[in-house]
Amino acid sequence: MNINGIGTVFTRGRGIENFEEALIEGWVPPFQQSYSMLPDKSLPVYRVNKEYIVDKKLLKKTRRADKFSKMAVLAACDAVADSGLGADEIESAGIILSTAFGPHATTFRFLDDIMDYGDDGVSPTLFSNSVHNAAASYISSVLNIHGPTLTLTQFKSSFHQALILAELWIKQKRCNNVLVGSVDESGDVMQYICAKKLETAKDGKIRPFRFAPVSPAVPGEGAVFFLVSKQDRYKEYCTILSVTTGSSLINETTPDMYILDANGMGGDETGYLKFASSGAIITGYAPVFGSMLTGSAFNCAAGALMLKKQIKYKSPVQDNPHSVNLCLKTEPADIDDIICLNNTCNGQTGAISLLRNVDELFSR
């Protein structure tokens, strides 16, 4: 299964070009969200500015959509544009949207309105946008897609499950192309919960290489979509060799690079140490986009970019207490394979194995 197009919406802009620029630039301080009820009165947050999700041409069919759905639509549309697929090819594509929390900001607004105005006084539009599958429906409408559509909601590995399903659809010839991605939002309630229940990074720096039982978080939000297919295309990024979940992840060979998730919500990250000591290059890009349970999708996008362009991007925060082989600077590199690792809250490990090109797949 090949990645032929990528679209992103995140705290520093929209589009794969902006994402690459952010990887090159490295860490920048997050926003400081004010909260009078918190002891520190503020919380660092990687939020998506409103101007990044304004596109009158693409969003004319989604005027009443919420932020969650708009981020998903723009990332999906950009992935299609990046792939070079025409309207006739995309019409029969599949759509798989994965999320950890869904449109929870809209859901809480809907619940607030029930308490304030009663069942008869709430907005039906607000209710429809609170449904998890609303974002995928908007994508289908905007892109005129009539293929199978599904939303996966799961805390620990929703993006991994979405990729597994996308490959199954392609193998079963349900569709030749699949738009598969992740989206999550950092609403006020979620930020408050993070501040109260999680250890947050007061300086705004996520530190992916602490490998500690509890890692500081900086809430983030955004969307990333991939156009995947069996066929090679002129904008091909790389091949997804395999996607695995579970506690018994065993690699017979060490990849050129490991990209580590650091979502701050997954609990114990000490399990990364056995991979970090392998000698492979170690990196992690959560400090660029923030703490999200679906952050694997952004790290996968970074890996795909590196394999396509044959460039390794520096680790944005380089605290290295365990002296692992960190990627310390952005420079050209000969990279054949990358594994994106994700430790989940129940101690399991998920892995997305990326290969430089299809020819490499058949040579192994």
C-alpha positions, 0 to 999 in steps of 0.5 A: 500500500503506497502513500501518494498524497498527504494533507495536514492542518496543524498548529503552524499552518495548513498543507504538507509544505507548511508541515515540512517547514515546521519540521525544518524550523523545529520547536516554537513556543505554544500558545498560552491559554488562560484559565482563571480556575487553574493554579497556574492561570494558563496552559500551553496549548498547540491550537489551530488558528481560525485563519488556517481553516478558512477556505471559501471555495472548499468549505462552501458546503460546510458553512455550519460545520464545526472546527473538527469537521473543517480541519478534517475536510481541508486535510483530506482535500489537500491529500487528494490535491497532493496525489494528483488524482482526478475527480473520476478516480476519487469518486469511488475512493474509500474514506476512513477517519480515525479519532481518539475523542471525536468532536467533543467540543461540539458534544459539550456545547450540545450538552450545555444547551440541553441544560440551558434550554431543554430538549426542545430548545437545542440546535439540530445542527449542533446535534448533527455536528456532534455525531462522530461520523459527521466529519467523514460525511462532510469529506464525502460531500465536498469531494463528491466521493461515493465509496465506503465511508467509516469513522473509527473512534478508539483511544489507543490506536485508532490511526493504526486500525484505520490503516489496517482497514484501508489495506483490507479494503484495497486487497478486497478490491472494494476501492482502488484508493482510500483517504485515511487519516486522523483528526482530533481537537483540543477543546476547553474541557479537554484542556481543563482535564489535561491541566487537572489530571496530567503532568503538563510541560509548563515551559511548553516543551514536550520531551519525547526521549525522557522514557519516563513512566509519566511524561509531560504533555502539551495539548495539541490538535489538528488533522492529517490525511493520506491518499493510499492506493495499491498503484504507484503514482508520480507523487508517491511518498513511500510504501506502508510495509506493515502496521502492527499493534500489540505487546509482542512487537518483534523486529528481525532487523533494525530500521534506519530510523525510529520515530517515537510518539510522545502524546503525554496521555499514553502512560508509561513510555519506558518501553521505548528504551529497548528500541532506542538502544538498538543503534538506529537513529531516534527522533520524535516530532510531537513538539511540533504539533502537540500531545495527541493520542492520534499523533502517530498520523503526524509522525507517519507524515514526517516519516513519509516526507523523509523517505521521499526527499531523503532528508532527516529532520532534526529532533525539535527538542533534544533533551537526551538523558539516556544518550540515544542516537538522536537525530541532531540536525536536518541534513540529506540522508540515505534512508530506506526504512522507518518505523513509527512507534506508539506506546499505548496506555495499556502498555502495548506497542503499535508500529507503522513500518514505512519503506522507501519505495516498492522496489525495496519491498520486493528486494527483501 
